[in-house]
Amino acid sequence: MLPELGLVRSDDLDGVLAAVDYDHAPYAGGTELVPAMGLGLRRPAAVVDLKRVEALRGIDVDAGAATVTIGAAVTHRRLSDHPAVREHLPTLAAAASRVGNARVRSTGTVGGNLCFAEPRSDLGCVLVALGATAEVRSARVTRTLSIDELIVGAFETSLEPDEILTTIAVPFEPPGMSYWKLQSYERPTLGVALVVSESRWEVTVGAATERPTRAVLAAGDTAGLAAFVDGLELSDDMTGPPEYKRSVLRSHLGRNLGATA
Ligand SMILES: Cc1cc2nc3c(=O)[nH]c(=O)nc-3n(C[C@H](O)[C@H](O)[C@H](O)COP(=O)(O)OP(=O)(O)OC[C@H]3O[C@@H](n4cnc5c(N)ncnc54)[C@H](O)[C@@H]3O)c2cc1C
């Protein structure tokens, strides 16, 4: 049972920013927040609806800067279906199209995914691999953070209680990018984003790590790759022990980088 709860609604960003604080939690799709409140893990006095704010729902392309800017309240469904995202960020669009189930994709948002910081996420891993940055705002201040600086641990961000994530700026996808996930339940068990060129291997591992973890190596540096894989702290949960996940990761990297990690 949910306790009695207030609802703050505003059509403009300033109205939302004036309302958000520790007792007034941002609320987008509610796919994480509502179950967390039901379990008593989160007890705000009120939720502040972000979905009505136009500034949080845009998807804009800046061809000059080769960047797509995505509003925090954009749903997974809209992200995966949007022509500009499919054109410039095809790996992100494909990852969004495979999030959870139809209900989560049509109500869950990019911002809710990143700000809940549940490790078993696809989008965090892909956005770290793409070098995306997050704009964070409160009534006091505006900050720009890498996704790495935003997600600081499992279920932990660097957001202050009065701050919200407003937009994510994502550089156009580079050639040689791929994302693969191992998934046996609704959320991913292991996610691997690769950006491979003649000179570099960029490897980002998510879902089994507390937060997406990235290594940039010279192409062919199999020793460096092995050290990265061996050094990862992988989760031990109902989807399998760390050594199982490490072995799947080694095999995926071996197949895709032509290396025995
Ligand atoms: C059954 C299930 C399966 C799933 N499978 C996958 C999967 O395969 N891959 C994957 O990547 N994800 C998966 N997810 C996670 C899913 O992507 C998130 O639940 C969803 O994106 C959260 O968005 P929301 O808008 O519902 O967030 P909400 O529940 O509204 O909010 C989540 C948290 O973030 C805060 N918040 C929300 N928006 C902002 C903002 N703009 N600024 C600051 N704080 C904010 C809220 O206060 C709350 O603490 C799954 C979830 C479920 C329930």
The ligand as an SDF file (V2000), in Angstrom:
LIG
                    3D

 53 58  0  0  0  0  0  0  0  0999 V2000
   10.2810   -4.9320  -15.1230 C   0  0  0  0  0  0  0  0  0  0  0  0
   11.3840   -3.9870  -15.5160 C   0  0  0  0  0  0  0  0  0  0  0  0
   12.3060   -4.3520  -16.4770 C   0  0  0  0  0  0  0  0  0  0  0  0
   13.3320   -3.4790  -16.8360 C   0  0  0  0  0  0  0  0  0  0  0  0
   14.2380   -3.8600  -17.7950 N   0  0  0  0  0  0  0  0  0  0  0  0
   15.2110   -2.9950  -18.1510 C   0  0  0  0  0  0  0  0  0  0  0  0
   16.1370   -3.3430  -19.1750 C   0  0  0  0  0  0  0  0  0  0  0  0
   16.0860   -4.4120  -19.7890 O   0  0  0  0  0  0  0  0  0  0  0  0
   17.1000   -2.4230  -19.4820 N   0  0  0  0  0  0  0  0  0  0  0  0
   17.1900   -1.2140  -18.8690 C   0  0  0  0  0  0  0  0  0  0  0  0
   18.0710   -0.4040  -19.1830 O   0  0  0  0  0  0  0  0  0  0  0  0
   16.3070   -0.8680  -17.9030 N   0  0  0  0  0  0  0  0  0  0  0  0
   15.3450   -1.7140  -17.5300 C   0  0  0  0  0  0  0  0  0  0  0  0
   14.4540   -1.3670  -16.5650 N   0  0  0  0  0  0  0  0  0  0  0  0
   14.6100   -0.0660  -15.9270 C   0  0  0  0  0  0  0  0  0  0  0  0
   13.7890    0.9990  -16.6620 C   0  0  0  0  0  0  0  0  0  0  0  0
   14.5610    1.4710  -17.7280 O   0  0  0  0  0  0  0  0  0  0  0  0
   13.4730    2.0790  -15.6550 C   0  0  0  0  0  0  0  0  0  0  0  0
   12.5350    1.5110  -14.7540 O   0  0  0  0  0  0  0  0  0  0  0  0
   12.8580    3.3340  -16.2190 C   0  0  0  0  0  0  0  0  0  0  0  0
   13.5900    3.8870  -17.2510 O   0  0  0  0  0  0  0  0  0  0  0  0
   12.7670    4.3590  -15.1030 C   0  0  0  0  0  0  0  0  0  0  0  0
   12.1770    5.5130  -15.6240 O   0  0  0  0  0  0  0  0  0  0  0  0
   10.9070    6.1660  -14.9430 P   0  0  0  0  0  0  0  0  0  0  0  0
   10.6090    7.3680  -15.7550 O   0  0  0  0  0  0  0  0  0  0  0  0
    9.8160    5.1880  -14.7500 O   0  0  0  0  0  0  0  0  0  0  0  0
   11.5340    6.5700  -13.5280 O   0  0  0  0  0  0  0  0  0  0  0  0
   10.7710    6.8920  -12.1790 P   0  0  0  0  0  0  0  0  0  0  0  0
   10.3220    5.6290  -11.5410 O   0  0  0  0  0  0  0  0  0  0  0  0
    9.7550    7.9580  -12.3860 O   0  0  0  0  0  0  0  0  0  0  0  0
   11.9940    7.5070  -11.3410 O   0  0  0  0  0  0  0  0  0  0  0  0
   13.0790    6.6920  -10.9660 C   0  0  0  0  0  0  0  0  0  0  0  0
   13.9850    7.4680   -9.9970 C   0  0  0  0  0  0  0  0  0  0  0  0
   14.6360    8.5270  -10.6720 O   0  0  0  0  0  0  0  0  0  0  0  0
   14.2220    9.7910  -10.1520 C   0  0  0  0  0  0  0  0  0  0  0  0
   14.0550   10.6130  -11.3450 N   0  0  0  0  0  0  0  0  0  0  0  0
   13.2950   10.3590  -12.4410 C   0  0  0  0  0  0  0  0  0  0  0  0
   13.5160   11.2880  -13.3840 N   0  0  0  0  0  0  0  0  0  0  0  0
   14.4470   12.1350  -12.8900 C   0  0  0  0  0  0  0  0  0  0  0  0
   15.0880   13.2980  -13.3800 C   0  0  0  0  0  0  0  0  0  0  0  0
   14.8620   13.7670  -14.6110 N   0  0  0  0  0  0  0  0  0  0  0  0
   15.9760   13.9460  -12.5840 N   0  0  0  0  0  0  0  0  0  0  0  0
   16.2320   13.4760  -11.3300 C   0  0  0  0  0  0  0  0  0  0  0  0
   15.6580   12.3830  -10.8080 N   0  0  0  0  0  0  0  0  0  0  0  0
   14.7790   11.7290  -11.5770 C   0  0  0  0  0  0  0  0  0  0  0  0
   12.9730    9.5390   -9.3410 C   0  0  0  0  0  0  0  0  0  0  0  0
   12.8460   10.4490   -8.2690 O   0  0  0  0  0  0  0  0  0  0  0  0
   13.2260    8.1240   -8.8500 C   0  0  0  0  0  0  0  0  0  0  0  0
   14.0820    8.1410   -7.7300 O   0  0  0  0  0  0  0  0  0  0  0  0
   13.4310   -2.2120  -16.2030 C   0  0  0  0  0  0  0  0  0  0  0  0
   12.4750   -1.8310  -15.2430 C   0  0  0  0  0  0  0  0  0  0  0  0
   11.4690   -2.7010  -14.8890 C   0  0  0  0  0  0  0  0  0  0  0  0
   10.4570   -2.2620  -13.8570 C   0  0  0  0  0  0  0  0  0  0  0  0
  1  2  1  0
  2  3  1  0
  2 52  2  0
  3  4  2  0
  4  5  1  0
  4 50  1  0
  5  6  2  0
  6  7  1  0
  6 13  1  0
  7  8  2  0
  7  9  1  0
  9 10  1  0
 10 11  2  0
 10 12  1  0
 12 13  2  0
 13 14  1  0
 14 15  1  0
 14 50  1  0
 15 16  1  0
 16 17  1  0
 16 18  1  0
 18 19  1  0
 18 20  1  0
 20 21  1  0
 20 22  1  0
 22 23  1  0
 23 24  1  0
 24 25  2  0
 24 26  1  0
 24 27  1  0
 27 28  1  0
 28 29  2  0
 28 30  1  0
 28 31  1  0
 31 32  1  0
 32 33  1  0
 33 34  1  0
 33 48  1  0
 34 35  1  0
 35 36  1  0
 35 46  1  0
 36 37  1  0
 36 45  1  0
 37 38  2  0
 38 39  1  0
 39 40  1  0
 39 45  2  0
 40 41  1  0
 40 42  2  0
 42 43  1  0
 43 44  2  0
 44 45  1  0
 46 47  1  0
 46 48  1  0
 48 49  1  0
 50 51  2  0
 51 52  1  0
 52 53  1  0
M  END
$$$$
